[in-house]
Amino acid sequence: MEQSIRDTEDPAHKLNKNLTWVELTTFGIGVVIGAGIFTMTGRVAHTMTGPSIVVSFLVAALACALAAMCYAEFASTVPVAGSAYTFSYSSMGEIFAWIIGWDLFLELFLASSVVAQGWSAYLNVLLSELGVHLPPEIVSGGRVDLVAMGIIVILGLLLLGGIKESMRVNTALVALKLFIVLFVIFAGIGYVRAANFHPFIPAKAPVESTTSGLTQPLIQWISGAQPTAFGASGIVAGAALVFFAYIGFDVVATTAEEAKNPKRDIPLGIIGSLVICTVLYIAISLVLIGMVPYTQLDPSASLAKAFTMVGKPWMAVIISAGAVAGLTTVVLTMMIGATRVIFAMSRDHLLPPVLSKVSERTRVPYVITIVVMVTDGLAAALVPPGILDEMVNIGTLLAFVMVSIGIIVLRRKQPDLPRAFRVPWVPVIPIASALICFYLMLNLSVETWMRFLIWMAIGIVIYFSYSKGHSRLNGDQELGDIDHQLADIVPDASSPKD
């Protein structure tokens, strides 16, 4: 852990420390709130919870809060780039760090491609509503999604300009997104009817499963249980679904090394963004359910159709603009997260050291930023939509599990370590966080688990064939590291004469 913190001051790998807690909070909001706030609410309410979706959001927020507290303690204790990878390294060792780093590589590297495809789809909808029609071959679902590739290239070039500049753009887009969300909320309040909230918890009812074989959830495949909707079980099932609307707050921890005061700013950024997003999700769900009875909601475009049903079809343009702005910040923050995790792994030599090269002018890890930009752009353009979505979710949840366990391990290994933020009731809260996240992993499909296990097997092969032998823990150190060690013994050992 001490070595990881010293590495942040290495001139060859030093990042600029200029992010405030306000920027980190907007960073978290930017990645959590995307198009899902306009679509997921209605889909879950219509098929699973009814008006009690409000309770589902609260349950999911509490589950996220457990993991968020674990991230906050680690980030304030080990303010180093890499998030869960660095936290696992400092608490459980290299092999676990590699596993979680390879997992985050999957999550963050693919997430920006997945979200860029959604951005392409919503931009196409927005332009169509404005009378502009793009060729179907170059948008989401077309032959080559050049629109998705374009947004990744633009944001990649922005990242190369510096983290401060990227955060300014992110903050402006988040402000626009929040304005649109609040506008939608206040525009809909006048159409809310109390009768639409009755019954608040509809009676439990069996539902016909739309999945089977490899597409069914792993827990359903193991237990053979048939899914149900509404009632208390529907609230829990709804919470498992809307949980994924919160995923992303953990990316704030990847910028710990670039925060002005990480021991204070990172916990504020993580927890603050989670609280704000929870309030907005609940507000949107209350307005939506109040406008239209849950039985009449359109699962595919619930909010836009709700305004159409009350005689305000022009709101669809506003909602589409909000979705485009929302997804832009998600792509940007996921790309930042991916570059910082890979930067940390490269600095430890688990990946080729060239990837951690930092620009002298902007202090940005420019090599890996270019690699992420090119690779994500090609994936967004060529991979059909829908294939990679659940892979992002399972990767995120495994990171939550590992970080939660790491809190318990580090408390036992180094109980006297100064901690600016401490998770209360250890080990109860970390254990609860790990169990909840593992349960949510079981709700993902069998085929997602199969792809995930194949990915992790590839990672283990790479670790033992390359990473383990080249890692700094196993003697592969840079000349600068050796000079520092010699300087501790011979004061002027770094001079040519000595």
C-alpha positions as CSV (number, residue, x, y, z in Angstrom):
1,M,0.0,0.0,0.0
2,E,2.8,2.4,0.9
3,Q,4.5,1.7,-2.4
4,S,1.3,2.4,-4.3
5,I,1.0,5.8,-2.6
6,R,4.7,6.6,-3.3
7,D,4.1,5.7,-7.0
8,T,1.7,8.6,-7.3
9,E,4.6,11.0,-6.9
10,D,6.9,9.4,-9.5
11,P,7.5,12.1,-12.1
12,A,7.2,9.6,-14.9
13,H,3.7,8.6,-13.9
14,K,2.4,11.6,-11.9
15,L,-1.1,12.8,-12.7
16,N,-2.4,16.3,-12.1
17,K,-4.2,16.7,-8.7
18,N,-6.8,19.3,-9.6
19,L,-10.3,17.8,-9.1
20,T,-12.6,19.1,-6.4
21,W,-15.4,17.3,-4.6
22,V,-18.0,19.2,-6.8
23,E,-16.4,18.0,-10.0
24,L,-16.2,14.4,-8.6
25,T,-19.9,14.6,-7.6
26,T,-20.9,15.7,-11.1
27,F,-18.6,13.0,-12.4
28,G,-20.6,10.4,-10.5
29,I,-23.9,11.9,-11.5
30,G,-22.7,12.0,-15.1
31,V,-22.1,8.2,-15.2
32,V,-25.1,7.1,-13.1
33,I,-27.9,9.0,-14.9
34,G,-28.2,8.1,-18.5
35,A,-31.1,7.3,-20.7
36,G,-32.3,4.7,-18.1
37,I,-34.0,7.4,-16.0
38,F,-36.4,8.0,-18.9
39,T,-37.0,4.3,-19.9
40,M,-36.3,1.9,-17.0
41,T,-38.8,3.4,-14.6
42,G,-41.8,2.8,-16.7
43,R,-40.7,-0.7,-17.8
44,V,-40.2,-2.0,-14.3
45,A,-43.3,-0.3,-13.0
46,H,-45.5,-1.8,-15.8
47,T,-44.1,-5.3,-15.6
48,M,-42.9,-5.8,-12.0
49,T,-43.9,-3.4,-9.3
50,G,-46.6,-1.0,-10.1
51,P,-46.5,2.3,-8.0
52,S,-44.3,0.5,-5.4
53,I,-41.3,1.1,-7.8
54,V,-40.5,3.9,-5.4
55,V,-39.8,1.3,-2.7
56,S,-37.7,-0.7,-5.2
57,F,-35.5,2.4,-5.9
58,L,-35.0,2.9,-2.2
59,V,-34.1,-0.7,-1.6
60,A,-31.6,-0.6,-4.6
61,A,-30.2,2.7,-3.3
62,L,-29.6,1.2,0.2
63,A,-27.9,-1.8,-1.4
64,C,-25.7,0.5,-3.5
65,A,-25.0,2.6,-0.4
66,L,-23.4,-0.4,1.3
67,A,-20.9,-0.9,-1.6
68,A,-20.4,2.9,-1.9
69,M,-19.3,3.1,1.8
70,C,-16.7,0.4,1.1
71,Y,-15.4,2.3,-1.9
72,A,-15.3,5.5,0.1
73,E,-13.2,4.0,2.8
74,F,-10.7,2.5,0.4
75,A,-10.5,5.6,-1.8
76,S,-9.8,7.8,1.2
77,T,-7.2,5.4,2.6
78,V,-5.5,4.5,-0.6
79,P,-5.9,7.6,-2.9
80,V,-4.4,5.9,-6.0
81,A,-5.7,5.5,-9.5
82,G,-7.2,2.1,-10.3
83,S,-10.3,1.9,-8.0
84,A,-11.1,-1.7,-7.1
85,Y,-7.9,-3.0,-8.7
86,T,-5.7,-0.9,-6.4
87,F,-7.9,-1.6,-3.4
88,S,-7.6,-5.4,-4.0
89,Y,-3.8,-5.1,-4.5
90,S,-3.4,-3.3,-1.2
91,S,-5.6,-5.6,0.8
92,M,-5.5,-9.1,-0.8
93,G,-2.4,-9.2,-3.0
94,E,-1.4,-9.4,-6.6
95,I,-3.4,-12.4,-7.9
96,F,-6.6,-11.0,-6.6
97,A,-5.7,-7.6,-7.9
98,W,-5.1,-9.1,-11.4
99,I,-8.5,-10.9,-11.2
100,I,-10.4,-7.7,-10.4
101,G,-8.3,-5.6,-12.8
102,W,-9.0,-8.0,-15.6
103,D,-12.7,-7.8,-14.6
104,L,-12.7,-4.0,-14.6
105,F,-10.9,-4.1,-17.9
106,L,-14.0,-6.0,-19.2
107,E,-16.5,-3.7,-17.5
108,L,-15.1,-0.3,-18.3
109,F,-13.5,-1.1,-21.7
110,L,-16.8,-2.4,-23.0
111,A,-19.1,0.0,-21.2
112,S,-18.3,3.0,-23.3
113,S,-18.9,1.0,-26.5
114,V,-22.2,-0.3,-25.3
115,V,-23.4,3.2,-24.2
116,A,-22.1,4.8,-27.4
117,Q,-24.4,2.5,-29.3
118,G,-27.3,3.7,-27.2
119,W,-26.2,7.3,-27.8
120,S,-26.3,6.7,-31.5
121,A,-29.9,5.3,-31.2
122,Y,-31.2,8.2,-29.2
123,L,-29.5,10.8,-31.4
124,N,-31.2,9.2,-34.4
125,V,-34.5,9.5,-32.6
126,L,-33.9,13.1,-31.6
127,L,-32.9,14.1,-35.2
128,S,-35.9,12.3,-36.6
129,E,-38.2,14.2,-34.4
130,L,-36.6,17.4,-35.7
131,G,-37.0,16.3,-39.3
132,V,-33.4,15.2,-39.9
133,H,-33.0,11.6,-41.1
134,L,-29.6,9.9,-40.9
135,P,-28.8,6.9,-43.3
136,P,-29.8,3.7,-41.4
137,E,-26.6,2.1,-42.3
138,I,-24.5,4.4,-40.1
139,V,-26.5,4.4,-36.9
140,S,-27.2,1.9,-34.1
141,G,-28.4,-1.4,-35.7
142,G,-27.0,-0.5,-39.1
143,R,-24.1,-2.0,-41.0
144,V,-21.4,0.1,-39.4
145,D,-22.4,2.4,-36.5
146,L,-20.2,5.4,-37.5
147,V,-22.2,7.7,-35.3
148,A,-21.2,5.7,-32.2
149,M,-17.6,5.6,-33.3
150,G,-17.7,9.3,-33.9
151,I,-18.7,10.2,-30.4
152,I,-16.0,8.0,-28.9
153,V,-13.3,9.6,-31.1
154,I,-14.5,13.1,-30.2
155,L,-14.5,12.3,-26.4
156,G,-11.2,10.5,-26.7
157,L,-9.6,13.6,-28.2
158,L,-11.1,15.6,-25.4
159,L,-9.5,13.3,-22.8
160,L,-6.1,13.8,-24.5
161,G,-6.5,17.5,-23.8
162,G,-6.4,17.0,-20.0
163,I,-8.5,15.8,-17.1
164,K,-9.5,19.4,-16.1
165,E,-10.8,20.2,-19.5
166,S,-12.7,16.9,-19.7
167,M,-14.3,17.6,-16.4
168,R,-15.4,21.1,-17.5
169,V,-17.2,19.6,-20.5
170,N,-18.6,16.8,-18.2
171,T,-19.9,19.4,-15.7
172,A,-21.6,21.4,-18.4
173,L,-23.3,18.4,-19.9
174,V,-24.4,17.2,-16.4
175,A,-25.9,20.6,-15.8
176,L,-27.8,20.4,-19.0
177,K,-29.0,16.8,-18.2
178,L,-30.1,17.8,-14.7
179,F,-32.0,20.8,-16.1
180,I,-33.9,18.5,-18.5
181,V,-34.6,16.0,-15.8
182,L,-35.9,18.7,-13.5
183,F,-37.9,20.3,-16.3
184,V,-39.6,16.9,-17.0
185,I,-40.4,16.5,-13.4
186,F,-42.0,19.9,-12.9
187,A,-43.7,19.7,-16.3
188,G,-45.4,16.5,-15.2
189,I,-46.4,17.4,-11.7
190,G,-49.5,19.2,-12.9
191,Y,-50.8,15.9,-14.5
192,V,-50.3,13.7,-11.4
193,R,-53.5,12.0,-10.1
194,A,-53.6,10.4,-6.7
195,A,-55.9,7.6,-7.9
196,N,-53.1,6.3,-10.1
197,F,-51.1,5.3,-6.9
198,H,-53.9,2.8,-5.9
199,P,-53.2,0.1,-5.2
200,F,-49.7,1.1,-4.2
201,I,-48.5,-2.6,-4.0
202,P,-50.6,-4.6,-6.5
203,A,-51.4,-8.2,-5.6
204,K,-48.7,-10.8,-6.4
205,A,-49.2,-12.6,-9.7
206,P,-47.3,-15.2,-11.7
207,V,-45.7,-14.1,-14.9
208,E,-44.9,-16.1,-18.0
209,S,-41.1,-16.4,-18.3
210,T,-39.8,-14.9,-21.6
211,T,-36.4,-16.6,-21.2
212,S,-35.3,-20.2,-21.2
213,G,-32.2,-22.3,-21.6
214,L,-29.0,-20.1,-21.6
215,T,-31.0,-16.9,-21.6
216,Q,-32.7,-17.5,-18.3
217,P,-31.2,-16.1,-15.0
218,L,-28.7,-18.4,-13.4
219,I,-30.7,-18.5,-10.1
220,Q,-33.8,-19.6,-12.0
221,W,-31.8,-22.3,-13.9
222,I,-30.4,-23.6,-10.5
223,S,-33.6,-23.4,-8.5
224,G,-36.2,-24.1,-11.2
225,A,-38.4,-21.4,-9.6
226,Q,-40.9,-19.5,-11.8
227,P,-40.8,-15.7,-11.7
228,T,-43.5,-13.7,-10.1
229,A,-44.5,-10.0,-10.3
230,F,-45.9,-7.4,-8.0
231,G,-46.5,-7.9,-4.3
232,A,-43.5,-7.9,-1.9
233,S,-41.5,-10.3,-4.2
234,G,-42.1,-7.9,-7.1
235,I,-40.6,-5.0,-5.1
236,V,-37.4,-7.1,-4.5
237,A,-37.3,-8.3,-8.1
238,G,-37.8,-4.7,-9.2
239,A,-35.0,-3.5,-6.9
240,A,-32.7,-6.1,-8.6
241,L,-33.5,-4.6,-11.9
242,V,-33.3,-0.9,-11.0
243,F,-30.0,-1.6,-9.2
244,F,-28.3,-1.5,-12.5
245,A,-29.6,2.1,-13.0
246,Y,-27.2,3.1,-10.2
247,I,-24.1,1.3,-11.5
248,G,-21.3,3.7,-12.3
249,F,-20.7,5.6,-9.0
250,D,-17.6,3.4,-8.4
251,V,-15.9,5.0,-11.4
252,V,-15.4,8.1,-9.2
253,A,-12.8,6.1,-7.3
254,T,-10.7,5.7,-10.4
255,T,-9.8,9.4,-10.3
256,A,-8.6,9.3,-6.6
257,E,-5.1,10.1,-7.7
258,E,-6.3,13.3,-9.4
259,A,-8.4,14.7,-6.6
260,K,-7.1,17.8,-4.7
261,N,-8.0,16.3,-1.3
262,P,-8.8,12.6,-2.0
263,K,-9.4,11.7,1.7
264,R,-12.3,14.1,1.8
265,D,-13.3,14.7,-1.9
266,I,-13.7,11.0,-3.0
267,P,-16.1,9.9,-0.3
268,L,-18.1,13.1,-0.9
269,G,-18.2,12.5,-4.6
270,I,-19.2,8.8,-4.3
271,I,-21.9,9.2,-1.7
272,G,-23.1,12.6,-2.8
273,S,-23.7,11.5,-6.4
274,L,-25.6,8.4,-5.1
275,V,-27.9,10.5,-2.9
276,I,-28.7,13.0,-5.7
277,C,-29.4,10.3,-8.2
278,T,-31.7,8.5,-5.8
279,V,-33.7,11.6,-5.3
280,L,-34.0,12.1,-9.0
281,Y,-35.0,8.5,-9.7
282,I,-37.7,8.6,-7.1
283,A,-39.0,12.0,-8.3
284,I,-39.3,10.7,-11.9
285,S,-41.0,7.5,-10.9
286,L,-43.6,9.4,-8.8
287,V,-44.4,11.8,-11.6
288,L,-44.6,9.0,-14.2
289,I,-46.8,6.8,-12.1
290,G,-49.0,9.8,-11.1
291,M,-49.5,10.8,-14.8
292,V,-50.5,7.4,-16.2
293,P,-51.8,4.2,-14.5
294,Y,-49.0,1.7,-14.4
295,T,-51.1,-0.8,-16.4
296,Q,-51.2,1.7,-19.4
297,L,-47.4,2.5,-19.4
298,D,-45.5,1.7,-22.6
299,P,-42.4,-0.3,-21.5
300,S,-40.4,0.8,-24.5
301,A,-40.7,4.6,-24.2
302,S,-42.7,5.1,-21.0
303,L,-42.0,8.8,-20.2
304,A,-42.3,10.1,-23.8
305,K,-45.6,8.2,-24.3
306,A,-46.9,9.4,-20.9
307,F,-46.6,13.0,-22.0
308,T,-48.2,12.1,-25.3
309,M,-51.2,10.6,-23.4
310,V,-51.7,13.9,-21.5
311,G,-51.5,16.0,-24.7
312,K,-47.9,17.1,-24.7
313,P,-46.2,15.1,-27.5
314,W,-43.5,17.8,-27.9
315,M,-42.0,16.7,-24.7
316,A,-40.6,13.7,-26.5
317,V,-38.0,16.0,-28.1
318,I,-37.0,17.3,-24.7
319,I,-36.7,13.7,-23.3
320,S,-34.6,12.6,-26.3
321,A,-32.3,15.6,-25.9
322,G,-31.9,14.6,-22.2
323,A,-31.1,11.1,-23.1
324,V,-28.4,12.2,-25.6
325,A,-26.8,14.6,-23.1
326,G,-27.1,11.9,-20.4
327,L,-25.4,9.2,-22.4
328,T,-22.6,11.6,-23.6
329,T,-21.4,12.0,-20.0
330,V,-21.7,8.2,-19.4
331,V,-19.4,7.5,-22.4
332,L,-16.9,10.1,-21.2
333,T,-16.7,8.9,-17.6
334,M,-16.5,5.2,-18.6
335,M,-13.6,6.1,-20.9
336,I,-11.8,7.9,-18.1
337,G,-12.4,5.0,-15.8
338,A,-11.0,2.5,-18.3
339,T,-7.8,4.5,-18.9
340,R,-7.1,5.0,-15.2
341,V,-7.5,1.3,-14.3
342,I,-5.3,0.2,-17.1
343,F,-2.8,2.9,-16.3
344,A,-2.5,1.6,-12.7
345,M,-2.1,-2.0,-13.9
346,S,0.6,-0.9,-16.4
347,R,2.4,1.1,-13.7
348,D,2.6,-2.2,-11.7
349,H,3.9,-3.9,-14.9
350,L,1.0,-6.4,-14.9
351,L,0.4,-4.9,-18.4
352,P,3.2,-3.5,-20.7
353,P,4.7,-0.4,-19.1
354,V,4.4,1.6,-22.2
355,L,0.7,1.9,-21.5
356,S,1.3,4.0,-18.4
357,K,3.3,6.7,-20.3
358,V,2.1,10.2,-19.3
359,S,2.1,13.3,-21.4
360,E,4.5,15.9,-20.0
361,R,2.2,18.8,-20.9
362,T,-1.2,17.5,-19.9
363,R,-0.2,14.8,-17.4
364,V,-2.7,12.4,-19.2
365,P,-1.8,8.7,-19.8
366,Y,-2.0,9.3,-23.5
367,V,-0.9,5.9,-24.9
368,I,-3.7,4.0,-23.2
369,T,-6.2,6.8,-23.9
370,I,-5.4,6.4,-27.6
371,V,-5.7,2.6,-27.3
372,V,-9.1,2.9,-25.6
373,M,-10.4,5.4,-28.1
374,V,-9.5,3.3,-31.1
375,T,-10.6,-0.1,-29.6
376,D,-13.9,1.2,-28.2
377,G,-14.6,3.1,-31.4
378,L,-14.2,-0.1,-33.5
379,A,-16.3,-2.2,-31.0
380,A,-19.1,0.4,-31.0
381,A,-19.1,0.5,-34.8
382,L,-18.9,-3.2,-35.5
383,V,-20.4,-5.3,-32.6
384,P,-24.2,-5.7,-32.9
385,P,-26.1,-3.9,-30.1
386,G,-27.2,-6.0,-27.0
387,I,-24.4,-8.5,-27.0
388,L,-22.1,-6.8,-24.4
389,D,-24.6,-5.2,-22.1
390,E,-24.9,-7.9,-19.3
391,M,-21.1,-8.4,-19.4
392,V,-20.7,-4.9,-18.1
393,N,-23.1,-5.6,-15.2
394,I,-21.5,-8.8,-14.1
395,G,-18.1,-7.2,-14.1
396,T,-19.3,-4.3,-12.0
397,L,-20.9,-6.5,-9.4
398,L,-17.8,-8.7,-9.0
399,A,-15.8,-5.5,-8.3
400,F,-18.4,-4.6,-5.6
401,V,-18.0,-8.0,-4.1
402,M,-14.2,-7.9,-4.0
403,V,-14.1,-4.4,-2.6
404,S,-16.5,-5.3,0.2
405,I,-14.4,-8.3,1.1
406,G,-11.3,-6.2,0.9
407,I,-12.6,-3.9,3.6
408,I,-12.8,-6.8,6.1
409,V,-9.3,-8.1,5.1
410,L,-7.6,-4.7,5.4
411,R,-9.3,-4.0,8.8
412,R,-7.7,-7.2,10.1
413,K,-4.3,-6.8,8.4
414,Q,-3.8,-3.1,9.3
415,P,-6.3,-2.1,12.0
416,D,-4.4,1.0,13.0
417,L,-4.1,2.4,9.4
418,P,-5.4,6.0,9.3
419,R,-8.8,6.1,7.6
420,A,-10.4,9.4,6.7
421,F,-13.7,7.6,6.1
422,R,-14.7,4.4,8.0
423,V,-17.4,2.0,7.1
424,P,-19.6,1.5,10.2
425,W,-20.5,-1.9,11.7
426,V,-17.7,-3.8,10.1
427,P,-17.9,-6.7,9.2
428,V,-21.7,-6.6,9.0
429,I,-22.1,-4.0,6.3
430,P,-19.3,-5.3,4.0
431,I,-20.7,-8.9,4.3
432,A,-24.2,-7.6,3.5
433,S,-22.8,-5.7,0.5
434,A,-21.0,-8.7,-0.8
435,L,-24.0,-11.0,-0.4
436,I,-26.4,-8.6,-2.1
437,C,-24.1,-8.0,-5.1
438,F,-23.5,-11.8,-5.4
439,Y,-27.3,-12.4,-5.4
440,L,-27.7,-9.8,-8.2
441,M,-24.9,-11.6,-10.2
442,L,-27.0,-14.8,-9.9
443,N,-29.9,-12.9,-11.5
444,L,-27.9,-12.5,-14.7
445,S,-28.3,-15.0,-17.5
446,V,-26.5,-18.3,-17.9
447,E,-24.9,-17.3,-21.1
448,T,-23.5,-14.1,-19.5
449,W,-21.9,-16.3,-16.8
450,M,-20.4,-18.6,-19.5
451,R,-18.9,-15.7,-21.4
452,F,-17.7,-14.1,-18.1
453,L,-16.0,-17.4,-17.0
454,I,-14.3,-17.7,-20.4
455,W,-13.1,-14.1,-20.1
456,M,-11.7,-14.7,-16.6
457,A,-10.0,-18.0,-17.8
458,I,-8.2,-16.0,-20.6
459,G,-7.1,-13.5,-17.9
460,I,-5.6,-16.2,-15.7
461,V,-3.6,-17.6,-18.6
462,I,-2.3,-14.1,-19.4
463,Y,-1.4,-13.5,-15.7
464,F,0.7,-16.7,-15.4
465,S,2.3,-16.4,-18.9
466,Y,3.2,-12.7,-18.8
467,S,2.0,-10.5,-15.9
468,K,3.3,-12.6,-12.9
469,G,6.8,-12.7,-14.4
470,H,7.0,-9.0,-15.3
471,S,5.3,-7.5,-12.3
472,R,7.2,-5.2,-10.0
473,L,6.5,-7.4,-7.0
474,N,8.5,-10.1,-8.8
475,G,11.6,-8.0,-9.6
476,D,10.7,-6.2,-12.8
477,Q,11.5,-2.7,-11.8
478,E,12.3,0.5,-13.7
479,L,15.7,2.1,-13.4
480,G,14.1,5.0,-11.4
481,D,13.0,2.5,-8.8
482,I,16.5,1.1,-8.4
483,D,18.0,4.6,-8.2
484,H,15.6,5.5,-5.4
485,Q,16.6,2.4,-3.4
486,L,20.3,3.1,-3.9
487,A,19.8,6.7,-2.8
488,D,18.5,5.4,0.5
489,I,21.9,3.7,1.1
490,V,24.3,6.1,-0.7
491,P,23.2,9.7,-0.7
492,D,24.6,10.6,-4.2
493,A,24.2,7.2,-5.8
494,S,22.2,8.7,-8.7
495,S,25.1,10.9,-9.9
496,P,27.3,9.8,-12.8
497,K,30.4,10.0,-10.7
498,D,29.1,7.7,-8.0
